[in-house]
Amino acid sequence: MKSFRLDVEYDYDFDLYGVVSSSKEHTLAWALNKYFRIRLIKQADLCIDFLNKGRLVISNYLHRAEHGTFRLFRNRSVGVSTLASPFLVPDIKEYDYVIQVTGGLNQFQQGLLKTLNAVPLVQYVRPFDPQSLRYKENLLF
């Protein structure tokens, strides 16, 4: 019997930033709302179930605009996790938060790093190429 293999190529058409901040997620979301003049709204926690390994519960905030989205994710799982590495993106586990910008939000993308560095609650920001990350599939929704 012939068997076929399905190869799926995902489109990682978004900008990704790792953020180091010791502040709580709602405080950071409030500060980002203030500095970017956006409205990040708390969404239901993302639950990712790994077969026979455990569950990852990620807190997230979303700003939806006409031409794209701005998302703030907590990189570490909320609560107790049975996973060995309870991170949304284990490749960048040293970052507390992950920001994902999709679509044509040019006003954010052009000055995003400069504005993020101006936020007092943000200690460090670094852009990442999603293609270079091993666990980039965790960022597809």
C-alpha positions in Angstrom: 0.0 0.0 0.0 1.3 3.4 -0.9 1.6 6.0 1.9 1.6 9.7 1.4 3.2 12.3 3.6 1.6 15.6 4.1 4.1 18.5 4.4 2.5 21.7 5.6 4.3 25.0 5.2 3.0 27.6 7.7 3.3 31.3 7.0 5.1 33.1 9.8 4.1 36.5 8.7 4.5 38.4 11.9 7.1 40.3 13.8 8.2 38.9 17.2 9.8 40.6 20.1 11.1 39.2 23.4 10.5 41.5 26.5 12.2 41.3 29.9 10.1 42.9 32.5 9.6 42.1 36.2 6.1 43.7 36.3 2.8 41.9 36.3 1.1 41.3 33.0 -1.8 43.6 33.5 0.6 46.4 34.6 2.7 45.9 31.5 -0.4 45.8 29.2 -1.6 49.1 30.8 1.8 50.7 30.2 1.9 49.5 26.5 -1.6 50.9 26.1 -0.4 54.3 27.3 2.8 54.5 25.3 1.4 53.0 22.0 -2.1 54.6 22.4 -3.7 51.2 21.8 -6.2 49.1 23.7 -4.8 45.7 24.7 -7.7 43.7 26.1 -7.2 40.5 28.3 -8.3 37.4 26.3 -9.2 34.0 27.6 -6.0 32.1 28.5 -4.6 30.0 25.7 -4.5 26.3 26.6 -2.1 24.1 24.7 -2.3 20.4 25.5 0.7 18.3 24.6 0.0 14.6 24.1 0.8 12.6 27.3 3.0 15.5 28.6 0.8 18.1 30.1 -0.9 21.4 29.5 0.5 24.9 28.9 -1.8 27.8 30.0 -0.7 31.1 28.6 -2.1 34.5 29.5 -2.5 36.9 26.6 -3.7 40.4 25.6 -4.9 41.5 22.2 -5.3 44.8 20.3 -7.1 44.3 17.1 -6.9 47.0 14.5 -8.3 47.3 11.0 -5.0 46.1 9.4 -3.5 43.8 11.9 -3.1 42.7 15.5 -0.8 43.5 18.4 -0.5 40.6 21.0 1.2 40.4 24.3 1.8 36.9 25.7 3.3 35.8 29.0 6.1 33.5 28.0 5.7 31.3 31.1 2.7 29.1 31.9 0.2 30.4 34.4 0.0 28.3 37.5 1.6 25.0 38.0 2.6 23.0 35.0 3.8 19.4 34.7 5.9 20.2 31.6 9.7 20.1 31.9 9.8 23.5 30.1 6.6 25.4 30.8 7.2 28.2 28.2 5.3 29.4 25.2 8.6 29.7 23.3 11.2 27.6 25.1 13.9 29.0 22.7 13.7 32.3 24.4 12.8 31.3 28.0 14.9 34.1 29.4 12.3 36.6 28.2 9.2 37.2 30.4 6.9 38.3 27.6 6.5 37.9 23.9 5.0 40.5 21.6 3.6 39.5 18.2 2.7 42.1 15.6 0.9 41.0 12.5 -0.5 42.8 9.5 0.1 46.3 8.3 0.5 48.1 11.6 3.3 50.3 10.2 3.0 52.8 13.0 4.0 50.1 15.5 6.7 48.3 13.4 8.7 51.4 12.5 9.2 52.7 16.0 8.4 49.7 18.1 11.8 49.0 19.6 12.3 52.7 20.4 8.9 53.0 22.1 9.3 49.7 23.9 12.7 50.8 25.3 11.0 54.1 26.5 8.5 52.2 28.6 9.8 52.3 32.2 8.5 48.8 33.0 10.5 47.2 30.2 14.1 46.3 31.0 15.2 44.8 27.7 13.7 44.1 24.3 15.0 42.1 21.4 13.5 41.3 18.0 13.5 37.7 16.8 13.0 36.1 13.4 10.2 33.5 13.9 11.8 31.3 11.2 14.9 30.8 13.4 12.9 29.5 16.4 12.5 25.8 17.0 9.1 26.1 18.7 7.6 28.7 16.3 4.5 26.5 15.8 3.4 27.5 19.4 2.8 31.0 18.0 0.3 30.0 15.4 -3.4 30.7 16.4 
